[in-house]
Each structure stands twice: as structure tokens, then as C-alpha cells.
Amino acid sequence: MKLQAANVRTLLMSVAIILLAALIAAACETERVVEVEVIKEVPVEKVVTQEVVKTVEVQVPGETVVVEKEVVKEVVVEKPVEVIREVLKEVEVVKEVVVEAQRPMVRPAPGTVLNIVTSDVGPANWHRPIANFPYNTMSTLLGVSEHLLDVAPDGTLLPMIAREWVVDDVGITWTIQPGVPWHDSAYGTVDVDDIHWSYENGSREGTVSHATGWYRDDFQNPRIVDENTVQWDWGENGPTIRYILTTRGLGSGTAIENKDYYETVGEEVHSSKFMGTGPYKVQSHVNDDIITLEAIKNHWRNTPDFEIVRAIEVPEQATRIALMKGGQGDITDISIPLLDQIVDEPGMRLVQGAVAGKTSAIFFMGGNFQIQPTLSDGTPNAPANTDNPWVGEPGNEEDLERARNLRRALSYAIDRDSINEFILFGQGCHQYVYTIDVCNPRHQDEWIHPYDLDKARELMAMGGFPDGFDMPLWIPTATPPDTFIEVAEAIVPMWEELGVTITIDKSAYSSRRPEFFERGALQDVFAFPWGGNLELVQYTDYLCDLIDGCTLWNSGYDDPIGYDVHKTFSQNYQDTDKAWDALVPYFEYHSHLGDLPVVSSLDWLDPLVVGPRIGEVDMVEHSLVMPEIEGIHIAEQ
């Protein structure tokens, strides 16, 4: 079949239009479906003075397809003017579908800033052995440090600095990830010397990091096997689940630090100008004012969304609320009673981490130390402070029971229903036993007792103080959540109804924390915000309260049952149900049926509030000290 010249031109025009449309679609990543009716009249008067040979070919990548090839010979008389008339009629937009492909986001997004408004940024002191809680968690929560292991929201252990680990009857073999770069490229990448040194130095004599201090108790003969491998053998007490405190998801765990940097700049500079391997690096830290971080582009594990992060210290809740409302803050913690001032603001919402860290209001009864008069190393224990009415004389069962009745009276006098209704708006769980609440399916009804002021007064009389006694009470500030302070203060008048005269100390937690490293130092009653419902692994730490020498931090009491409970729990660390069963004597000891060395009230989950610039939130650890910023993502624009 032969094509006329006009048809050839039409074909060429159609091919050009198709190619142009394809280029536009590729550039915009848009798919269009358009139905068009076209009517064309094209009268053409042509002037041609030469012989024309035309070949029509369509180029396809990789091959040439010949549609038509012909020779056309035309000889006409030359005229100086060519006239082309074209009438084009189109009927369009019967149906149009446009699919826009999303442009991938550049990470970190240029110019983006995440503003955290928090009650306390603390001192520029990041080095684990000298950083008091909660400041020893900052480098982890802010994504500056990394750990041997990571943890998934369901508690599954994941590789981080360690790409493989083998747990057996001998111990643990760690194989490290090759090529993990330090923030300062002059120090190269993480090596086995850094791993070994981080734990050896972190658990050194005098360390204040009890979550690293366990390393020396649980393992022996730690050694470098080769350039990629470190081996830890189990200690004298055998295998323990506590090794998973190496994870990032438990903020007090051990971060990996650079040995050469420490030895080059010294401990003070190393701690104040901290260097890690995480997705963010420290630009500056002004004591008790502001921390500024910068994103690591093309991070080896997880390039973050925000280019800059600022953690700004704002102690007053009202100011934090105002900053969030004004768009100057992106994430903060606010006490439950004040949430109604902000949650209805446009773009505001409540978020939490997968592993819920509940806040509580429990009370350590100071001076209740000496149950075992001699420590494991043969030295005398700190003497019991029997000047405190709630402390009994060691070895005198009658006096010990008298003191227990006073502690029971304090528990019976707490109106948990009213606190839950008027302060926590029904979001709390009653707690009668340290570290477990009534919302936990493993809680037992026999550990519950009602609010009963008459019963409390009866117990006060049985305790030898029917008209009350004096009580110094420390309610720590700065670090603990604001809701905790409100709940603790609400309990004060309830105890005052029993005739207890209370003197409140509101010193910052960090200022008195060293007392927990010296047995016998804490003599007053201490309100504690971190003894709420725990995950199973956390008992590897909390069980040590009952054991001499088990942990550097101690809450001031020990008991012979603690050794049996800890041993049974550790032996069953691979069987969840058996491990929980091993804890029952621990719970009974802390109940009103047992010794009740700690008086509990309620626990609850303090949420975080995020603003409109925040998108998806997938934090693992729920922390009010500082949000886990690796799980905070920028909102899609």
C-alpha cells in the first residue's frame, strides 16, 4: 500500500505528538487517559521544484521498525507562496485520570529543625561511668550513641554494632559489624578494642552507671578473640538474662564509645564534647539550657529526617504548652491534668513508645536497711535507723512487726480512687505492690487492700504511734514527670489525717542520687517515680534491691529471700512463664501481706504531645527524660 504525502505528514506529526507526550509523562511521572474526537480539514496547495525521495522509519530502542518505504516523484510549477489551511475540531475530556508518583524525600530534609521542649537537658556530661541518671541515657535517646544490640517494639533483639551474637552455656560471643564510622572520621571505624574498652571502663571502680556495673558481676574472662570478635564467659552465678541490657531500647544500657578519642582528649572533654556513631552528632550542649544536634547524612544504619535537632530546657509546664501552641515546639511532655489545654489544638496529638515506661508514685521508707547485719564481704551493714518510727529493730520480730504496721497504715490511708479520678482522669492503675499494678494479668487479688482510714488508724495504734509521727519526705524535682509530683503531693494530706507531720524536700533528683551509692545514707522517705509496672527484663535490675552487692544503686533494704528469687529467676531466664513464676515471692514480700518495705499508690502512662510538623512516630522506648528521636519522623508536605 502507498501513502500519500499528506498522510505521511500526518503520521510523522502523530509520532512526534506521541513521543512528546511520553517525555512529559516521564518527567512528571503522570499517567493520563484522554479520549479525543478530532475532525481535520487540511486543503494544501504545494509548490515543489525538486524530486523527493521519502523514507518513513520509526526508531524503537534496540531496533528499527520500518513502517513504510516509498518513492514519490512530483514535478510541479514553482509558485512563490504556499498556503496551508487547517480546520481542527476536538472533543476532549470525556475521562481523565492523573496518577502522580510521589517524589522521594531527601533525608535529612534540608532546613528542617526538630524542637524538643523538655523540663531538663542537664549538664554536658555524657560519659557513662560519670554520668548520673537520667543524663547517662541522653546519648542513646538522642540518637548520638549506638549499642551492641537494638530492640524491636515486640522486644525482639536486633543487630546494631554487633551483627551476630551467640549465647550458649559458656557465655556470649559477639561479632561486630565492620565499617561502622565514628562521627569524627579521623578516628576511623568501630573496632573490637572500642567494644572491650567501653564495658571495661564503663564498669570500672567507682562507676555511677549501675546498668554497666553488672558486667563485672555477670561475666568473667572477657577477651578479644580476633579483629571482629569479643568473648564473654558467664560469671560464677551462671547464665543471666541481664545481658540484654546491652540494647538501645533500654536507655541506661552501655553505649559504645571511642577509646582513642578518650585517651587523646581526656575524660572531661570526651564527656562534654561527646562523639558516637549514631544518626545524630552533638554540635553543642550548654549546661541546663540547650542541646543542639546535627544529622549524619548517609548514616550507615538510619539516616534521620531532620537536619537539626534542638532540645530546649523549659522547666515550666505553662511555658512548654505556650511554645507548642505557638509552633516553636514540636514535641514535649505535659502532665495529664493539663492535657486538655493542648490536645484540641489543630495538629496536636498524643503519642507513646511501644515499650511503655509507666510513671508511678511509690515511697521508699528510708532507714529500713539492715535485715542482714553483715555484708557478703564480711563487713558490717549500715545500722538500721530505728529513730525512724517505720524502721524496726533487726532481730526483734515484735518490733519489726510493729514497724510493718506503720507502713501498712500509710498504704491503707491512700485514696487511690480519688487520685485516679481527679488527677489521672481514670488513666491510672492501682498499685499495691512495688513494680506490678492491678492491670497486669499476673497480679493477684490477695495483694489488694481497700482504702480504709479507720483501718489505717488502727494500724497506727498497733505500730505504737496512734497520734502520728514526724516524717521527712523527699519529692524529687527537675527530672521526674510533673504528674508524679502532683500525685505525690496529693498523698501528703491523706497521711496528715493520720497525724503524720510531713516536711517536704524538693531537691533535684540528680543532687541527691549519690546517696543511693552509699548504704545507709538515705534516711528520709523518698518518693520514687520509676517503680511502676515493669517488663520482665527490667527485673534483672530491680531484683538486686534485695541482694547485697548485686547493684551499685540500692534502694536501702535487703532480705534473704532476694538471693533465692534472683537465683531462680536467672536460671529460668529462657522460659518466660517460669521467670514470672519465680517473681511471685518478690511480689508477696512487697505486699501488705509481707514486709511492705515500699509503699505503692498508682502508676500511669504519661503521653508525649507532638505538633503538626511531626508525621509518623515509631519510638520503641517510651521516655519522658528525652524522647527517642530516631522514631520521630517529619510530616509529609
Beta strands, then each sheet from edge to edge (+ up, - down):
strand 1: 30-32
strand 2: 37-41
strand 3: 44-45
strand 4: 52-60
strand 5: 63-72
strand 6: 83-84
strand 7: 87-91
strand 8: 98-100
strand 9: 109-118
strand 10: 149-151
strand 11: 157-159
strand 12: 162-167
strand 13: 171-176
strand 14: 219-226
strand 15: 229-234
strand 16: 280-286
strand 17: 290-295
strand 18: 306-313
strand 19: 331-333
strand 20: 349-351
strand 21: 359-360
strand 22: 362-364
strand 23: 429-430
strand 24: 470-474
strand 25: 501-505
strand 26: 525-528
strand 27: 598-599
strand 28: 602-604
strand 29: 608-610
strand 30: 614-617
strand 31: 632-634
sheet 1: 1+ 8-
sheet 2: 2+ 7-
sheet 3: 3+ 6-
sheet 4: 4+ 5-
sheet 5: 9+ 18+ 17- 16+
sheet 6: 10+ 11-
sheet 7: 12+ 13- 15+ 14-
sheet 8: 19+ 29- 20+
sheet 9: 21+ 28- 23+
sheet 10: 25+ 24+ 26+ 22- 27+
sheet 11: 30+ 31-
end
